Amino acid sequence: MTNRLAALAEALDDFAQGAMPIDDLARNWRDGAYAHQPPLPQRYLDVMERLLNQLESAALFTEESFSFSQADMAGALADWLARARAL
């Protein structure tokens, strides 16, 4: 078993503290989630991709011009991580 989910929590914490840009967060999450053993169910990977894509898209706009905040998206990723750890 290769537990890569702990690294996702660390990356999310770094992002929340402003120490990691969105593109690094997304890359770390994708690398960790796809390398996790046993493999995560495809539906979890699909949801993660949707969340990361929304976060990456949000980075292209100012906070006021987009329908959700980066903090909201980070919260959604934290929720996803809690559910993935419970598998």
C-alpha positions, 0 to 999 in steps of 0.5 A, spaced: 500 500 500 502 506 498 498 512 501 499 518 498 493 522 501 498 525 507 501 529 502 495 531 499 493 534 506 500 538 506 499 541 499 492 543 501 495 546 508 501 550 504 496 552 499 491 555 504 497 559 507 499 562 501 505 558 500 503 554 494 501 556 487 494 553 484 498 550 479 503 546 484 497 544 488 493 541 482 500 537 480 501 535 487 494 532 488 494 529 481 500 525 482 498 523 489 491 521 487 493 517 481 499 514 485 495 512 491 495 504 492 490 501 492 487 505 487 482 510 488 475 509 485 474 512 478 468 516 481 473 519 486 478 521 481 473 524 477 470 529 482 477 531 484 479 533 477 472 537 477 474 540 483 481 542 481 479 544 474 474 549 477 480 551 482 485 552 476 479 556 472 478 561 478 485 563 478 484 566 471 479 571 474 479 576 480 475 573 486 469 578 485 468 576 478 468 568 479 462 565 482 466 561 488 472 563 492 479 559 492 477 558 500 471 555 498 474 550 493 480 549 498 474 547 503 471 542 497 478 539 496 478 538 504 472 534 504 474 530 498 480 528 502 476 526 508 472 522 504 477 518 500 481 517 507 475 513 509 475 508 503 
